[in-house]
Amino acid sequence: MNKTVNRAYAATEWIAKFAYINLLWMGFSLLGLVVLGFFPATISMFAIIRKWMMGDTDIPIFRSYWKTYKSEFLRSNGLGLIIAAAVGLMVLDLVFLRNAGSNFISAIQIPLYLFMFAVVMTILYLFPVYVHYELKLSQLIKNSFFMMLIHPLENLVMLAGTAAVFFIVKFIPGLGFFFGGSLSAAIIMAACFLVFKKVDKRKQQA
């Protein structure tokens, strides 16, 4: 009976933590008027989730979140500019595909779609790699790309997990307000932790 009560309490506590950090993510995104707030807020959320996954589950959430938000505000927005440029390039590609002739499209659409898929997956890796390693932005992008390229299984875990969250939120929109961002970040971070362990193991063997 006590075990059941303890498990129920622990589950409730974690539900509350994920709801709280999701609300912090939305609130701090708005604090920066979304354009300037989204990326530092997202980096801060990933930093907290990383600490939880590394066993530091009793950290003061708000204080840690605010500290990361302030310290990474400029650098994370620099990353945001790069991501925005990449997304803009993908939008231009989609517009190009829509307006180009059918014969020409059939020849180039597969390479373009592969390119866009690689960009999206690299972006998913950027946030965990950002909070886990101390790298320059150029190294951050390069490492994220190569990690994505050689770990297809973890890519599938990310895609399946985030797709599941998307469909749940689509059918139960209220859950998105409390858990949409934090659960997606946890799934992405968990998949990347598997990659990080493989990378560390290769380094030790080398």
N, C-alpha and C positions, 0 to 999 in steps of 0.2 A: 504493500500500500504506500509506504513512504517513498519507494523508488518511483512509483507512478506519479505521485505528487511532485517529487523533485524534477522529474522529466517534464511534466506539464508546466511547472514554474520556469524551467530553463527554456522551453519552447516559447512561452509567453514573453520572456525577457528578450529573446532574440528577435521575435516578431516586432517588439517595441523598438529595439535598436535599429532594425532595418527601416521601419517606418520613420523614425526620428532622423536618420541620416538622409533619407529621401526628401524629407521636408527641408532639411538644411540645404541640400543640393538645389532645390527649387528656390528657396529663399535667397541664397547667396548668388544664384544666377540672376535673380531679379535685382539684387543689390548692385550688381554691375550693369544693370539695364540690359541683361541677357547677352548683348553683343560682347561686352567686356567681362561679364560675370560667368558665362557658361563654362569656359575652359578652366579657370582657377577653381570653380566650384566642383567640376568633374574630377580634376586632379586631386582635390582634397578628399572627395568621396572615395576614390580608389586608394588613396594613402591610408585612410582609416580601415577600409576592408582588408588591405594588405596586412596591416598590423594584427587585425583579428585572426587572419589565416596563419599568421606566424606565431599565434598563441598569446598575443598581448591583448586579451579580451577585456581588461579592466581599465583601459585608457580613458581619460576624461574626454568624451567625444567632442563636445562643443569647443573646448580649449584647443584640442589637437587640430580640429577642423579649421578654426579661425587662424591658428598659427600657420598652417600650410597655405591657406587662402592668401594671407598677406605676403608670405615669403615667396610664393610661386606666382603671384599675380602677373608680373610683367613677362616672365619666361613662358608661362603657360599660354599667355595670349600671343606670344611669338609663335608657339607651336600652332595655336589656333589660326593664325594667318596662313601658315603653310597648308593646314588642313582645308581651310576655306578655298585656297587656290586650287587644291587638288579636286575638291568637290565641284568648283566652278568649271574646271577642265572636263570633268565627267558630264556635266550638264551640257556643255558645248558639243561634246561627242554625241550625246543623245539627240540634240537639235540637228546636228549634221546628219545623223543616220535617218532622221525623220524626213529631211528635205532632199537627200541625195537620191539619185536614180536607183531603181530596183536592181539592175545588173551590177552596179558598183557596190551597192550595199551588201549583196550576197558574198562578195569577195572579201570584204573587210570587217563585217559585223562580228565574226567570231573572235578575231584578234582584239577588237575594241572591247567586246564584252569581257574577254579574259583580262584585259588591262583594267577595266573598271572593277572587276571582282578582286583583283590583286590590290588595288588602291583601297577598297573598302576593308578588306581583311587586314591590310597593313595599319589602317587607322584604328581598328579594334585592338591591335597589339600596342599601339603607341602609348596609351594611357597606363597599362600595367608596367611596360618597360620604363616609362618615365619615372614612376614612383619606386621601382625596384632597383634601378641602376642609376649611378651618377654619370651621365653622358652629355656631351654636347648635342645640340639639336640635329646636326648632320649625322652623328654616330647613332643617335636615337632612331632616326628614320631608317638608316642602313640596317641596323640590328633588327628592328621590327620587321623589315621586309624579308630578311633572310630567315628569321624565326618562322614567319608565316609560310615561307616557301618550302621549308623542309619538315614541317610538322602538320601534314594534312589531317591526321586524326583529331588533333586538338582544334583545328579549324572547324571541323564538323561539329565538335562538341559546342564550340562558341555559337555557330550558326543555329544548331538545333535548340540550344538553350534560350538564346535571345528570341528566336522565332516562337518558342513556346510561351515566353513571357508576353510577346506581342499579341498572340491570339487570345491568351487569358485576359489581358487588359482590354482587348477589343470587345470581348463578350461581357466582361465585368469592369467597366470603365473606372469605377470607384477604386479598384485595387491599384490602378496606375498612379493615382494621386499619392498613395502611401508606399508603393513598392516597385513601381515601374522602373525607375532609374537604379535603385539600389540592388534589386535582384539581378538586373541585366549586368551591372558592374561586377557583382559577386560571381556570376557565371563566367564572365570573360576573365576575371582575375584568377579563378580556380583553374581554368583551362591553361592560362599562361603560367601558373605555378608548376604545372606538369612540364611545360616547356623549359622553364628556368631550371628545374631539377635535372633534366636531361642535358642541358647546356653545361651546368656545373659539373655533372658527372663526366662529360667529355673532357672538360678542362682538367679535372683531377687525373684522368687516365693519360692525358697528354703530358 
